Amino acid sequence: MATRMKLKLKTVFVLYFMVSLLGLVYALMQLGQRCDCSEHDLPKDRTISRLRGELHRLQEQMKKSDATKQPQKQPAKPTVFVITPTYARLVQKAELTRLSQTFLHVPQLHWIVVEDSPHKTPLVTDLLVKSGLTYTHLYMLTAKDRKLQEGDPSWLKPRGVEQRNEGLRWLREDRRAQPGGDNQQGVVYFADDDNTYSLQIFEEMRSTQRVSVWPVGLVGGMKYERPVVEGGKVVRFHTGWRPSRPFPMDMAGFAVSLKLVLANPEACFDGEAPMGFLESSFLQGLVTMDELEPKADNCSKVLVWHTRTEKPKMKREEALQAQGLGSDRAVEV
């Protein structure tokens, strides 16, 4: 009986093993065979297609939304062309460095630097190259008989006349060679290298149509000089010296439209003008008092100052030089 039971169990085990083995062999044979599961994939394909369509629709909506949010392109600002006369002296590099670093904060500015020299000097050339500004470097030597001599008061002869006129000459030739010719937008300003300028004054002058004007501080022996405005028009000038002059203003107190400069090729500064009449010699042929455009809150704010750097005293340097112990001349100051 026990022997018979053992045989039955053995037979069952062998049959189970054979069936399992056949099943495994069949499964292995099915590996790599194509499965016809199109009926199962169809709903999945439809879902993927629908999601792709929804994604495309949302992307298009986002593009349209971004397009409406983008600010419209602003027209380019008119360029401010700044003409600066300069001459060699101990404080020249310091003055030009300070001025150039002010101009770095003014967008759309072109600096025209004109040296009172028979050639371009290495000091000014190197400073301009390193300035990071758009610039033009020129030179024009002042005639000896028009130069101030040692000990002359600063008011005795006008300074920077030839240099400003050279800047105007270059500007007219260069702009006419550009597309647009005489119709180009811009403003011309005469900035001496020793004055102090608020950044706001450059934004004020950009909208100049003919000649714009504003106060200048610390000039003419006064706290400030300025055009007096009534009803939006300049009616007179607050000045302490000869208010009867056609335009009793400082050089730093006005800017001129580029179009006006180009339309009047003969307009320039007269080196023979009487003392205090240099600005008037340039403006008289360009504008009338009634046409002046008051800026700086109707000429009630001072945004430029006629500062002057004190001439350095070199007594100790001269004493050391006499002993052969002076500062190294190769060190640029």
Buried (B, 14 or more C-beta within 10 A) or exposed (E): EEEEEEEEEEEEEEEEEEEEEEEEEEEEEEEEEEEEEEEEEEEEEEEEEEEEEEEEEEEEEEEEEEEEEEEEEEEEBBBBBBBBBBBEEEBBBBBBBBBBEBBEEBEEBBBBBBBBBEEBBEBBBEBBEEBEBEBBBBBBBBEEEEEBEEEEEEEEBBBBBBBBBBBBBBBBEEBEEEEEEEEBBBBBBBBBBBBBBBEEBBBBBBEBEBBBBBBBBBBBEBEBBBBBBEEEBBEEBBBEEEEEBEBBBBBBBBBBBBBBBBEBEEBBBBBEBEEBBBBBBBBBEBBEBEEBBBBBEBBEBBBBBBEEBEEEEEEEBEEEEEEEEBEEEEEEE
